[in-house]
C-alpha cells in the first residue's frame, strides 16, 4: 500500500471510527459528573493532563536525547491520554466505569488545545526554532477537532437520538476500531521498515517506562488521597492507556507533522500497553478474589 494513501486516508478514517465509537459510549451527563466526583476528576485529570506530559518530557530527556525525532514522538504520545480502549479495560478490571468515561470525555476536549502548544515546545527544544517541523496552533486545533471531536459528537448524537442502534453498534464499532488500530500500527511499521528495528530498540525502553510510570503513579496517587479502590484502578488505567492512533496521526500524517519516525514511540507503546494492562487487570482481579474468599 502506498504510504501516502496510508497517511492521508487510513489514519484519519481509523481515528474517526475510533472516536465515533467513543461517542457511542458518551452522554451529556458524563461531563456533568465533574460536579459529582470532583476529587476523583481533579486527581485523574492531573495524572492524565499534567503528570503524563511531565513524564514524557523527563523520559525523553533521559533516554532519547540522542534521537530528537523519537523524543518528540514520545512527548506527542504523552499528550494523547485516554481513549475508548480505557473504558473497556476499566470494565474488565471492575473499576469505576462512569469515572473512566468522564475522564476520557474531559481529556478528549482539553488535549485538542494542549497538543499543538506542547508539541511545538518539544520540537523547538529538540530541533531548534528553525526546524522544518512545526504545528500551526489554530490549524492543528481545527484538524484535531475534525478528526476527534466531530466523530465523537456524531456518536453522542446517535446515542441520544437512536439509543437502540447505538447499543447494538457498539460491539461492531469496537471490533472495527481494533482492526483499524492494528492496520495503523502495521502501516507505520511498513513506512519505517528500513529502520524500524533500530528505532524500536531505542524507543522501547522509553515507551515501557512511560507506561509503567503512568500506571503506578496513576494507582498510588489516588490511593494517597484515599480514593476508593475502583477509582484507583480507573485512574491507573486512564493514565497508562494512550490514544496511540491519534499520536501516530499527529506524527506521521502529511496534514500534521508528516514524520513517520516520530510515530514509532506510539507504535511501540500501543503494543506494550495491552500487555501491561492485561497483567494489571489480572493482578487486581486476583487481589479482589482473595479479599472475597478471606
HUZI-V485905 format. One record per backbone hydrogen bond with DSSP energy under -0.5 kcal/mol. CO is the residue of the C=O (numbers start at 1). NH is the residue of the N-H. If there is no record, write none. Layout:
CO_NH ; CO_NH
This chain:
2_6 ; 3_7 ; 4_8 ; 5_9 ; 5_10 ; 6_11 ; 9_13 ; 10_14 ; 11_15 ; 12_16 ; 13_17 ; 14_18 ; 15_19 ; 16_20 ; 17_21 ; 18_22 ; 19_23 ; 20_24 ; 21_25 ; 22_25 ; 23_26 ; 27_30 ; 27_31 ; 28_31 ; 28_32 ; 29_33 ; 31_34 ; 32_35 ; 33_37 ; 37_41 ; 38_42 ; 39_43 ; 40_44 ; 41_45 ; 42_46 ; 43_47 ; 44_48 ; 45_49 ; 46_50 ; 46_51 ; 47_52 ; 50_54 ; 51_55 ; 52_56 ; 53_57 ; 54_58 ; 55_59 ; 56_60 ; 57_61 ; 58_62 ; 59_63 ; 59_64 ; 60_64 ; 64_67 ; 67_71 ; 68_72 ; 69_73 ; 70_74 ; 71_75 ; 72_76 ; 73_77 ; 74_78 ; 75_79 ; 76_79 ; 77_80 ; 80_243 ; 83_86 ; 83_87 ; 84_87 ; 84_88 ; 85_89 ; 86_90 ; 87_91 ; 88_92 ; 89_93 ; 90_95 ; 91_94 ; 95_97 ; 96_100 ; 97_101 ; 98_102 ; 99_103 ; 100_104 ; 101_105 ; 102_106 ; 103_107 ; 104_108 ; 105_109 ; 106_109 ; 106_110 ; 107_111 ; 109_112 ; 109_113 ; 110_113 ; 110_114 ; 111_115 ; 112_116 ; 113_117 ; 114_118 ; 115_119 ; 116_120 ; 117_121 ; 118_122 ; 119_123 ; 120_124 ; 121_125 ; 122_126 ; 123_127 ; 123_128 ; 124_128 ; 128_131 ; 134_136 ; 135_137 ; 136_140 ; 137_141 ; 138_142 ; 139_143 ; 140_144 ; 141_145 ; 142_146 ; 143_147 ; 144_148 ; 144_149 ; 145_150 ; 148_152 ; 149_153 ; 150_154 ; 151_155 ; 152_156 ; 153_157 ; 154_158 ; 155_159 ; 156_160 ; 157_161 ; 158_162 ; 162_166 ; 163_167 ; 164_168 ; 165_169 ; 166_170 ; 167_171 ; 168_172 ; 169_173 ; 170_174 ; 171_175 ; 172_176 ; 173_177 ; 174_178 ; 175_179 ; 176_180 ; 177_181 ; 178_182 ; 179_183 ; 180_184 ; 181_185 ; 182_186 ; 183_187 ; 184_188 ; 185_189 ; 186_190 ; 187_191 ; 188_192 ; 190_193 ; 192_195 ; 192_196 ; 195_199 ; 196_200 ; 197_201 ; 198_202 ; 199_203 ; 200_204 ; 201_205 ; 202_206 ; 203_207 ; 204_208 ; 205_209 ; 206_210 ; 207_211 ; 208_212 ; 209_213 ; 210_214 ; 211_215 ; 212_216 ; 213_217 ; 214_218 ; 215_219 ; 216_219 ; 216_220 ; 217_221 ; 219_223 ; 220_224 ; 221_225 ; 222_227 ; 223_226 ; 228_231 ; 228_232 ; 229_233 ; 230_96 ; 230_234 ; 231_235 ; 232_236 ; 233_237 ; 234_238 ; 235_239 ; 236_240 ; 237_241 ; 238_82 ; 240_242 ; 241_82 ; 242_244 ; 243_247 ; 244_248 ; 245_249 ; 246_250 ; 247_251 ; 248_252 ; 249_253 ; 250_257 ; 251_259 ; 253_256 ; 253_258 ; 259_262 ; 260_263 ; 261_264 ; 263_267 ; 264_268 ; 265_269 ; 266_270 ; 267_271 ; 268_271 ; 268_272 ; 269_273 ; 270_274 ; 271_275 ; 272_275 ; 272_276 ; 273_277 ; 274_278 ; 275_279 ; 276_280 ; 277_281 ; 278_282 ; 279_283 ; 280_284 ; 281_285 ; 282_286 ; 283_287 ; 284_288 ; 285_289 ; 286_290 ; 287_291 ; 288_292 ; 289_293 ; 290_294
